[in-house]
């Protein structure tokens, strides 16, 4: 196995196989592409020519490099063409039967020293290796789609894999410009093991009619900075593929969060498998197309509109970072704002925080000095909620404590004029429980801003069973005026973003508890393989482990699913006072400021 891996066969020339072949050819390897379909082989050549031409046009490679790479790629429709390969990577359909047949046939074709790699992301590498005469040379080499762009490669060892084989492919991955992460053999490995549980929950959320497909996807893109929403990503991956991965994960974990949502089976059986079929959760311009086209489920602008109430003045209750950020947002949009806190001194400090924020914007050239002065002039700091007597919209942004919020809303009920809209920014508490503290629950709604409010575009608009239609229409219109993207959701724990985000974070902690992967490898896997702006442990330490634990407990209490129970390691760290960056230590240690 101590070979340079200069000649590599890729078995299966679908999208992934072709992408892997391109990476190898551009890196100077002789590549033998094998597929029983002549059409697939021709398409692979066409795709390689087109993608390398784009790379030349963008200045990433030279014309000479392109010509050399294309010359190093040849195709065949018979497996015997792999005879000279030092490494064979199979990326055939995700079934044991097909993959096992490929491995059995390769045993009689390739050299005894050749390494055999499976590109599976769901099946057991150990079970596939057992079909080989030389299981010690079989491992997993899991690239991510699109292979030329994605940096992560998971190198998967079974209990039978020889260390030299792992070392050889790990070295190859680095030479290809990839980041190899070593993982053990279990369905989904690291990245997909975390990703597909999240995708499955998003599908279940859509199936339950909790939120529209557009709102679910927009919420996760704008609220978490993800490159794609979960339902659009399922369409890209292939709904049938996702179902196969989840079936394998569930058979190993018996975790209900991995049990494929029924809608995945329904769409798969109907042939609505995503982009490749031209229709999945969304409808596309053609099979294999990327452009989404309107269909019967596409919301019309008229349907989202409605007669709302007039809003000219806004009251923001609170003196923390979120309250001052929300007040800044409203004032920038031209609203007259009353910023009320418990005492004039706290209110003045909150306004001073806004002044500093606006000054930073001026320094960075994002805001003129005149606009800064006008914005600040629209904000009045008040030491009592009595100042909310004439506001049209009152927004609460105080501590995430139900009793505190209920007391505040009881006060707002007495202070605010009839017809004023009362909004809570809670991220985890039931809005209806807050609304019932007033004598006008029909006027109460959730407006969940994300931190930092001036920068984050998402607002989750949370209706209770009692919220009036015109209140809902009012808040949606206000969100548009303050240049935020509103998404509608019902009044249940976590709304959209936290209900999908925190189970994913919790599962990452469980991976560490089980010693399956390290913090660094998991963070790298999700950033490089999933396109996440932060790894789960980086994010947990930023959010705060105490905040994360509180949200996990709320989700577990509401949905009663054992898979949502907070990971013991999270509870232990919180009990020890290790709350993340704010205390200098969470999952990692940080320098004290």
Buried (B, 14 or more C-beta within 10 A) or exposed (E): BEBEBEBBBBBBBBBBBBBBBBBBBBBEBBBBBBBBEEEBBEBBBEBBEEBBBEBBEEEEBEEEBBEBBBEBBBBBEEBEBBBEBBBBBBBBEBEBEEBBBBBEBBBEBBEEEBBBBBBBBBBBBBBBBBBBEBBBBBBBBBBBBBBBEBBBBBBBBBEBBBEBBBEBBBEBBEEBEBBBBBBBBBBBBBBBBBBBBBBBBBBBBBEEEBBBBBBBBBBBBBBBEBEBBBBBBBBBBBBBBBBBBBBBBBEBBEBBBBBBBEBBBEBBEEEBBBBBBBBBBBBBEEEEEEEBEEEEEBEEEEEEEEEBBEBEBBBBBBBBBBBBBBBBBBBBBEBBBBBBBBEEEBBBBBBEBBBEBBBEBBEEEEBEEEBBEEBBEBBBBBBBBEBBEBBBBBBBBBEBEBEEBBEBBBBBBEBBEEEBBBBBBBBBBBBBBBBBBBEBBBBBBBBBBBBBBBEBBBBBBBBBEBBBEBBBBBBBBBBBEBEBBBBBBBBBBBBBBBBBBBBBBBBBBBBBEEEBBBBEBBBBBBBBBBBBEBBBBBBBBBBBBBBBBBBBBBBBEBBEEEBBBBBEBBBEBBEEEBBBBBBBBBBBEEEEE
